[in-house]
Amino acid sequence: MTSDLSTVLSIEAARERLRDLISELAVVRGKVTLASGLEADYYVDLRRITLHHEASRLVGQVMLDLLDRNGIDFEAAGGLTMGADPVGHAIMRSAGDNDRAIDTFVVRKAQKSYGMGRQVEGPEVSGRNVVVLEDTSTTGGSALTAVEALREAGANVVAVAIIVDRATGAKERIEESAGVPCLYAYSKSELGLD
């Protein structure tokens, strides 16, 4: 099934279709070593979703709805490059389709040693409410790196939002360490990964 990209689905239909696409395209079963160094019996390769022509639009719609439903007031969204980059762009596009001005930004793993020496690239974040994004998280380390860089850049981090929660303690670690809510669109049980 493919949807007509010119038609915006209801949020319920968008959530269901995105869940189906994640299960179909992104879940890889078998022993893998995650970015955290931990081993798992499956891997959720969300770049197969966030960079997919149909799924990307759904990511923007679903993630923007997640943030709105939870009352998160923000002006920009992004995170540690590279997993967060297409998520931020999807949210920015979905917001733009609804005449909302949401910027995106990219957080480098380390501050540049040349040029302007920035760690956070894109529109200025200082003094603005921002959301840190991740496609999925095992330990929360990438999100926490982004939170720290954004706070150093003067941003007001109001939430962390993740497409898929692996239920490995990242949500709790982020909330405890960063002091902001950590929201996710899908649990691993919703994807049949229990």
C-alpha positions in Angstrom: 0.0 0.0 0.0 1.3 3.4 -0.8 -0.5 6.6 0.0 -1.0 9.6 -2.2 1.7 12.1 -0.9 -0.5 15.1 -1.7 -3.1 13.8 0.8 -2.5 14.5 4.5 -3.7 11.5 6.5 -5.6 11.8 9.8 -3.2 11.5 12.7 -4.6 8.0 13.5 -4.1 6.8 9.9 -0.6 8.5 9.8 0.5 6.7 13.1 -0.8 3.4 11.8 0.9 3.7 8.4 4.2 4.9 9.9 4.1 2.0 12.4 3.6 -0.4 9.5 6.4 1.1 7.5 8.8 0.9 10.5 7.9 -2.8 11.0 8.3 -3.5 7.3 11.4 -1.4 6.4 13.3 -0.6 9.5 13.2 -3.6 11.9 16.2 -5.9 11.2 16.3 -9.1 13.2 19.6 -10.8 14.3 22.5 -10.1 16.6 23.8 -6.5 16.3 26.0 -4.2 18.3 24.3 -0.8 18.9 26.0 2.6 18.9 26.0 2.4 22.7 28.2 -0.8 22.5 25.4 -2.9 23.8 24.2 -6.0 21.9 20.7 -6.6 20.8 18.6 -9.3 19.0 17.2 -6.7 16.6 18.1 -3.3 15.2 15.7 -0.6 14.3 17.3 1.2 11.4 15.2 4.3 11.4 17.2 6.0 8.6 15.3 3.6 6.3 12.3 5.5 7.5 13.4 9.1 8.1 15.0 9.2 4.6 12.1 7.4 2.8 9.9 9.4 0.5 6.6 8.4 2.1 7.7 7.7 5.7 9.5 11.1 6.1 6.2 13.0 5.7 4.6 10.7 8.3 7.5 11.2 10.7 6.9 14.9 10.6 3.2 14.6 11.1 3.4 12.1 13.9 6.3 13.8 15.8 4.7 17.2 15.6 1.4 15.8 16.9 3.3 14.1 19.7 4.8 17.4 20.8 1.5 19.3 20.4 -0.5 16.7 22.3 2.0 17.0 25.2 1.7 20.8 25.3 5.4 21.3 24.3 5.8 25.0 23.1 8.9 25.2 20.9 10.4 27.2 18.1 13.1 24.8 16.8 13.9 21.1 16.9 17.0 19.1 16.1 19.7 17.0 17.7 23.0 15.3 17.4 23.9 14.7 13.8 23.1 12.4 11.9 20.2 10.5 13.3 18.3 13.6 14.3 18.8 15.6 11.1 16.1 14.1 9.0 13.6 14.0 11.9 14.1 17.8 12.4 13.6 18.4 8.7 10.5 16.3 8.7 9.0 18.3 11.6 10.0 21.6 10.0 8.3 20.5 6.7 5.1 19.3 8.5 4.9 22.5 10.5 5.4 24.6 7.3 2.6 22.7 5.6 0.5 24.0 8.4 1.8 27.6 8.3 3.8 27.2 11.5 7.4 28.5 11.7 9.4 25.7 13.3 13.2 25.8 12.6 15.6 23.0 12.7 19.2 22.8 13.8 22.1 20.3 13.8 24.3 19.6 16.8 27.8 18.5 15.9 29.5 15.8 18.1 32.2 18.4 18.9 32.6 22.1 18.4 34.3 23.1 15.2 37.9 24.3 15.5 37.6 26.5 12.4 35.2 29.0 10.9 32.8 30.3 13.5 33.7 27.4 15.9 30.0 26.4 16.4 28.7 23.1 17.7 25.1 24.0 17.0 24.5 24.8 13.3 21.5 26.5 11.7 19.3 29.4 12.9 20.3 30.9 16.2 19.0 28.9 19.2 20.0 31.3 22.0 17.0 32.3 24.1 14.6 30.0 22.1 12.6 27.0 23.3 14.0 23.9 21.5 13.3 20.2 21.4 16.0 17.6 21.1 15.2 14.8 18.6 16.5 11.3 18.2 15.3 8.5 15.9 15.8 5.9 18.6 17.8 5.7 21.8 19.4 2.9 23.9 21.2 4.9 26.6 20.2 8.5 26.0 23.8 9.5 25.4 23.3 11.3 22.1 20.3 13.2 23.3 22.2 14.3 26.5 25.2 15.4 24.4 22.8 17.5 22.3 21.1 18.9 25.4 24.4 20.0 26.9 25.6 21.7 23.6 22.3 23.5 23.2 22.3 24.8 26.8 25.9 26.0 26.3 24.6 27.8 23.2 21.9 29.5 25.3 18.9 27.5 24.2 16.0 26.6 26.5 15.6 22.8 26.0 12.0 22.0 26.8 11.8 18.3 25.8 13.4 15.4 24.1 11.4 13.5 21.5 12.2 10.1 20.1 10.5 8.1 17.3 11.0 4.6 18.9 11.7 3.9 22.5 13.7 0.7 22.9 12.7 0.5 26.6 16.3 0.2 27.8 16.2 3.1 30.3 17.1 6.0 27.9 13.8 7.8 28.7 14.4 7.7 32.4 18.1 8.6 32.1 17.3 11.6 29.9 14.5 12.8 32.2 16.6 12.5 35.3 19.8 14.0 33.8 18.3 16.7 31.6 15.3 17.5 33.8 12.9 17.7 30.8 10.2 15.3 29.5 11.3 12.6 27.2 8.5 11.6 24.8 8.3 8.9 22.2 6.0 8.1 19.4 6.2 4.3 19.5 7.2 1.8 22.1 9.0 -1.4 21.2 5.9 -3.4 22.2 3.8 -1.4 19.6 6.3 -2.7 17.0 6.1 -6.3 18.3 9.7 -6.3 19.6 9.0 -7.6 23.1 
